[in-house]
Amino acid sequence: MRYRVDLRSDTVTTPSEAMRRAMAAAEVGDDWYGDDPTVNRLQELAAELTGKEAAIYVPTGTMANQIGLRLHVGGAGHLVLCEGRSHVATTEMMTSAVLSGVTYRAVEAGPRGLTADDVAAGMHPDAYFDVEVVDLISLENTMGGYAGTVAPVEEFRAIRKIAESEGVPVHLDGALIFNASAASGVPVAEYANEADTLMFCVSKGLGAPIGSLLCGPQDLMPEARRLKILFGGAWRQAGVMAAAGLVALEEGPGRLSLDHARARRLAEGIAEIAPLAVDPDAVETNMVFADVSSLGLDPMDAIELLGREGLGVTPIGPGVLRMVTHVDVDDAGIDLALGAWRAVVAST
């Protein structure tokens, strides 16, 4: 279905004219051999922005996360400590089992993610296997399972201290780390400094059509590259896509605050139309969660009704719909979205 306003995800964006020009003119090579110059420039820029030594460009955020996890755990039969609603423990749970043989010690920590206390408590021994601690800590920022809330860098620093004392590495799922930075004012590199590896997507809020970057120490990159090939990510003339990623990193971060402001206006507007459906104060970045059970609606029925009005949304949990603002949604788009909600609520 084609929507007049598509808020299903920030992955639905179309490339900007600047991206299209850069893609058409991209200098390319074969990324299997590591000689695509545009991919290499993107990787160098990603490493610079995150304060890491090196980076690799891969097709998806899931692949970037899975390579990051596998780098640290080394193989099957390992335990990863994470927040219960995090992407790796939900959407990627089966992927992790298949590709790396890992499972999760998942803690329902809440909208700010894992705390240092959560991590300290989660490090208790696995008595049956005589393992002293978990093998890896996986953090996330923003917290997609909690409507894009921002994890505080101070908590990351406290967690890092515990991890270092236990000799356990830290991976950061920073798919939307630039949104976290825009909302908090904390530079991306400060968050990245508290993790051994991190990934971020250029295909979400930053607006590129494809791709994510896994960043970390140089000495991990040969194995990361091997895993990329093992997982099927040895794309060829990937510079065509990397060119859009370069534009995304140049143009995207500075405009994320617009997405955040529009998400807040959307939430405030829905709260006026359906007061029990949305809490505007819970909106910190570019996601809005709406509880349609308060309207007596089944989520799938609500999706169909909103779709008829031209609005695309996504189910995210029992009774809850998700809306995500992005570069392709302007102020007029928010007006159209509110009009759709107004029509649906009036018909119930």
C-alpha positions as CSV (number, residue, x, y, z in Angstrom):
1,M,0.0,0.0,0.0
2,R,1.2,3.5,-0.8
3,Y,0.6,6.0,2.0
4,R,0.4,9.8,1.8
5,V,2.3,9.9,5.1
6,D,4.4,6.8,5.9
7,L,5.4,6.7,9.6
8,R,5.9,2.9,9.8
9,S,9.7,3.4,10.2
10,D,12.5,5.8,9.4
11,T,13.8,3.1,7.0
12,V,11.2,4.0,4.4
13,T,12.9,7.2,3.3
14,T,13.9,7.8,-0.3
15,P,17.3,9.1,-1.3
16,S,17.7,12.9,-1.5
17,E,18.7,14.6,-4.8
18,A,22.2,15.1,-3.4
19,M,22.4,11.4,-2.6
20,R,21.2,10.4,-6.1
21,R,23.8,12.6,-7.7
22,A,26.5,11.2,-5.4
23,M,25.4,7.6,-6.2
24,A,25.4,8.3,-9.9
25,A,28.9,9.7,-9.8
26,A,30.4,7.3,-7.3
27,E,33.9,6.0,-7.8
28,V,33.6,2.2,-7.2
29,G,35.7,-0.9,-6.9
30,D,35.0,-4.4,-5.6
31,D,34.4,-4.3,-1.8
32,W,35.2,-8.1,-1.6
33,Y,38.8,-7.1,-2.3
34,G,38.6,-4.0,-0.1
35,D,39.3,-1.7,-3.0
36,D,36.1,0.3,-3.4
37,P,37.3,3.8,-2.7
38,T,33.9,5.2,-1.8
39,V,33.3,2.4,0.7
40,N,36.7,3.0,2.2
41,R,36.0,6.8,2.6
42,L,32.7,6.0,4.3
43,Q,34.4,3.6,6.7
44,E,37.2,6.1,7.5
45,L,34.6,8.9,8.2
46,A,32.5,6.5,10.5
47,A,35.6,5.7,12.5
48,E,36.5,9.3,12.8
49,L,33.0,10.4,14.0
50,T,32.8,7.6,16.6
51,G,36.4,7.9,17.8
52,K,37.2,4.3,16.8
53,E,40.2,3.1,14.9
54,A,38.4,1.5,12.0
55,A,34.9,0.5,10.6
56,I,33.3,-1.8,8.1
57,Y,30.3,-1.1,6.0
58,V,27.6,-3.7,5.8
59,P,24.1,-3.9,4.3
60,T,22.0,-4.0,7.5
61,G,22.0,-3.1,11.1
62,T,21.3,-6.7,12.1
63,M,24.4,-7.8,10.2
64,A,26.5,-5.2,12.0
65,N,25.1,-6.2,15.4
66,Q,25.7,-9.9,14.7
67,I,29.2,-9.4,13.6
68,G,29.8,-7.2,16.7
69,L,28.4,-9.9,19.0
70,R,30.3,-12.7,17.3
71,L,33.6,-10.8,17.5
72,H,33.4,-10.8,21.3
73,V,31.9,-14.2,22.1
74,G,33.8,-16.2,19.5
75,G,31.3,-19.0,18.9
76,A,28.3,-20.9,20.2
77,G,27.3,-21.4,23.8
78,H,27.7,-17.9,25.2
79,L,25.6,-15.5,27.3
80,V,25.0,-11.9,26.5
81,L,23.6,-9.4,29.1
82,C,21.2,-6.9,27.6
83,E,18.0,-5.0,28.2
84,G,14.9,-7.1,27.6
85,R,13.3,-5.0,24.9
86,S,16.5,-4.3,23.1
87,H,16.7,-5.1,19.4
88,V,19.3,-7.9,19.8
89,A,17.1,-9.7,22.4
90,T,13.8,-9.4,20.4
91,T,14.0,-8.9,16.6
92,E,17.5,-10.5,16.5
93,M,17.0,-13.3,19.0
94,M,16.7,-16.1,16.4
95,T,19.4,-14.5,14.2
96,S,21.8,-14.6,17.2
97,A,21.0,-18.3,17.8
98,V,21.5,-19.2,14.1
99,L,24.6,-17.1,13.3
100,S,26.4,-17.1,16.6
101,G,24.8,-19.6,18.9
102,V,24.4,-17.0,21.7
103,T,21.5,-16.5,24.1
104,Y,20.6,-13.6,26.3
105,R,20.4,-12.8,30.0
106,A,17.7,-10.2,29.3
107,V,16.9,-7.7,32.1
108,E,13.7,-5.6,31.9
109,A,15.5,-2.5,33.0
110,G,13.1,0.2,31.7
111,P,13.2,3.1,29.3
112,R,16.7,4.2,30.0
113,G,18.2,0.8,29.4
114,L,20.6,-1.1,31.6
115,T,21.9,0.5,34.7
116,A,25.2,-0.2,36.5
117,D,23.2,-1.9,39.2
118,D,21.5,-4.1,36.6
119,V,24.9,-5.1,35.1
120,A,26.5,-5.8,38.5
121,A,23.5,-8.0,39.4
122,G,23.6,-9.7,36.0
123,M,27.2,-10.8,36.4
124,H,26.4,-13.6,38.8
125,P,28.0,-16.9,37.9
126,D,26.4,-19.5,35.7
127,A,26.8,-22.3,38.3
128,Y,26.0,-25.2,36.1
129,F,28.7,-24.4,33.7
130,D,31.2,-22.9,36.1
131,V,31.4,-19.6,34.3
132,E,32.2,-16.6,36.4
133,V,30.5,-13.9,34.4
134,V,28.5,-13.3,31.2
135,D,30.6,-13.1,28.1
136,L,29.4,-9.8,26.7
137,I,27.3,-6.7,27.6
138,S,25.1,-5.3,24.9
139,L,23.8,-1.8,25.3
140,E,21.4,0.2,23.1
141,N,20.8,3.9,22.4
142,T,18.2,5.1,21.6
143,M,16.0,2.5,23.2
144,G,13.6,1.5,20.3
145,G,11.5,-0.7,22.5
146,Y,10.7,2.3,24.7
147,A,9.8,4.8,21.9
148,G,13.3,6.0,21.3
149,T,14.3,7.1,24.8
150,V,17.9,8.2,25.4
151,A,20.2,6.2,27.6
152,P,22.4,8.6,29.7
153,V,26.1,8.6,29.0
154,E,26.8,8.7,32.8
155,E,25.2,5.2,33.1
156,F,27.3,4.0,30.2
157,R,30.5,5.2,32.0
158,A,29.4,3.4,35.2
159,I,28.7,0.2,33.2
160,R,32.0,0.4,31.5
161,K,33.8,0.5,34.8
162,I,32.1,-2.7,35.9
163,A,32.8,-4.4,32.5
164,E,36.5,-3.5,32.7
165,S,36.7,-4.8,36.3
166,E,35.1,-8.1,35.2
167,G,37.1,-8.3,31.9
168,V,33.9,-8.4,29.8
169,P,33.6,-6.4,26.5
170,V,30.8,-4.0,25.7
171,H,29.0,-3.8,22.4
172,L,26.7,-0.8,21.6
173,D,23.7,-1.1,19.3
174,G,23.7,2.5,18.2
175,A,21.4,2.2,15.3
176,L,20.0,5.6,16.2
177,I,23.0,6.9,18.2
178,F,23.0,10.2,16.2
179,N,19.4,10.7,17.4
180,A,20.5,10.1,20.9
181,S,23.3,12.7,20.4
182,A,20.9,15.3,18.9
183,A,18.5,14.9,21.8
184,S,21.1,14.8,24.6
185,G,23.8,17.1,23.3
186,V,26.4,14.4,24.0
187,P,28.7,13.8,21.1
188,V,28.5,10.4,19.5
189,A,32.1,9.7,20.3
190,E,31.5,10.1,24.0
191,Y,28.9,7.3,23.9
192,A,31.2,5.2,21.7
193,N,34.1,5.6,24.1
194,E,32.2,3.5,26.6
195,A,32.0,0.5,24.2
196,D,34.5,-1.8,22.6
197,T,32.4,-1.9,19.4
198,L,29.4,-0.1,18.2
199,M,27.2,0.0,15.1
200,F,25.0,2.7,13.7
201,C,22.7,2.9,10.7
202,V,22.9,5.4,7.9
203,S,19.6,4.0,6.6
204,K,17.4,5.3,9.4
205,G,17.3,8.8,10.7
206,L,20.2,9.9,8.6
207,G,18.2,9.1,5.5
208,A,20.5,6.9,3.3
209,P,18.8,4.0,1.4
210,I,21.0,1.2,2.6
211,G,23.8,0.4,5.1
212,S,25.2,0.3,8.6
213,L,28.7,0.7,10.0
214,L,30.4,-1.5,12.7
215,C,33.2,0.5,14.4
216,G,35.9,-0.7,16.7
217,P,39.6,-1.5,17.2
218,Q,41.7,-2.1,14.1
219,D,42.9,-5.5,15.4
220,L,39.3,-6.8,15.3
221,M,38.6,-5.7,11.7
222,P,40.2,-8.7,9.9
223,E,37.9,-11.0,11.8
224,A,35.0,-8.6,11.3
225,R,35.6,-8.6,7.6
226,R,35.8,-12.5,7.6
227,L,32.4,-12.6,9.4
228,K,30.9,-10.1,7.0
229,I,31.8,-12.4,4.1
230,L,30.7,-15.5,6.1
231,F,27.3,-13.8,6.7
232,G,26.9,-13.0,3.0
233,G,27.8,-9.3,3.1
234,A,30.6,-9.4,0.5
235,W,28.8,-7.0,-1.8
236,R,30.7,-5.8,-4.9
237,Q,30.5,-2.2,-6.2
238,A,29.0,-1.1,-2.9
239,G,30.4,2.4,-3.4
240,V,27.2,3.3,-5.2
241,M,25.4,2.9,-1.9
242,A,28.3,4.2,0.3
243,A,28.1,7.5,-1.6
244,A,24.6,8.0,-0.2
245,G,26.0,7.1,3.2
246,L,28.6,9.8,2.9
247,V,25.9,12.4,2.1
248,A,23.8,11.1,5.0
249,L,26.7,11.6,7.5
250,E,27.3,15.1,6.1
251,E,23.7,16.3,6.0
252,G,21.8,14.0,8.4
253,P,22.9,14.7,11.9
254,G,22.2,18.5,11.8
255,R,18.5,18.0,10.9
256,L,17.5,15.2,13.3
257,S,16.2,17.8,15.8
258,L,13.5,18.6,13.2
259,D,12.3,15.0,13.3
260,H,12.2,15.1,17.1
261,A,10.2,18.3,17.1
262,R,7.7,16.9,14.6
263,A,7.4,13.7,16.6
264,R,6.6,15.8,19.7
265,R,4.0,17.8,17.8
266,L,2.4,14.6,16.5
267,A,2.2,13.2,20.0
268,E,0.7,16.4,21.4
269,G,-1.9,16.5,18.6
270,I,-2.9,12.9,19.1
271,A,-3.2,13.5,22.8
272,E,-5.7,16.2,22.1
273,I,-7.7,14.0,19.8
274,A,-7.4,10.8,22.0
275,P,-6.1,11.9,25.5
276,L,-5.5,8.3,26.7
277,A,-3.6,7.1,23.7
278,V,-0.4,9.0,23.9
279,D,1.8,10.6,26.6
280,P,3.7,13.5,24.8
281,D,6.2,13.7,27.6
282,A,7.4,10.2,26.7
283,V,8.6,11.4,23.3
284,E,12.3,12.2,23.3
285,T,13.4,11.6,19.8
286,N,11.6,10.5,16.6
287,M,9.2,7.8,17.8
288,V,5.6,8.0,19.1
289,F,3.8,5.1,20.6
290,A,0.0,5.2,20.7
291,D,-2.2,2.8,22.8
292,V,-5.3,2.2,20.6
293,S,-6.8,-0.1,23.2
294,S,-7.8,3.0,25.0
295,L,-10.1,3.7,22.0
296,G,-11.5,0.2,22.0
297,L,-9.7,-0.7,18.8
298,D,-7.7,-3.8,17.9
299,P,-4.3,-2.7,16.6
300,M,-4.7,-4.4,13.2
301,D,-8.1,-2.7,12.8
302,A,-6.6,0.6,13.7
303,I,-3.8,0.1,11.2
304,E,-6.3,-0.6,8.5
305,L,-8.5,2.4,9.4
306,L,-5.5,4.8,9.5
307,G,-4.2,3.3,6.3
308,R,-7.5,4.1,4.6
309,E,-6.9,7.7,5.6
310,G,-3.4,7.6,4.0
311,L,-1.3,7.0,7.2
312,G,1.1,4.2,7.6
313,V,1.9,2.9,11.1
314,T,3.3,-0.2,12.7
315,P,2.2,-2.5,15.5
316,I,4.8,-2.6,18.3
317,G,3.1,-4.5,21.1
318,P,-0.3,-5.4,22.6
319,G,-2.6,-2.6,21.8
320,V,0.3,-0.3,20.8
321,L,1.1,1.4,17.4
322,R,4.4,3.0,16.5
323,M,4.9,6.1,14.4
324,V,8.4,7.3,13.4
325,T,9.2,10.7,11.9
326,H,11.9,11.1,9.4
327,V,13.4,13.2,6.6
328,D,10.5,12.5,4.2
329,V,7.9,13.8,6.7
330,D,7.5,17.6,6.9
331,D,5.1,19.8,8.8
332,A,2.4,19.2,6.2
333,G,2.8,15.5,6.7
334,I,2.2,15.8,10.4
335,D,-1.0,17.8,9.7
336,L,-2.1,14.9,7.4
337,A,-1.3,12.3,10.1
338,L,-3.3,14.2,12.7
339,G,-6.1,14.5,10.2
340,A,-6.1,10.7,9.8
341,W,-6.2,10.2,13.6
342,R,-9.0,12.7,13.9
343,A,-11.1,10.8,11.3
344,V,-10.5,7.4,12.8
345,V,-11.3,8.6,16.4
346,A,-14.5,10.3,15.1
347,S,-15.6,7.1,13.5
348,T,-15.2,4.9,16.6
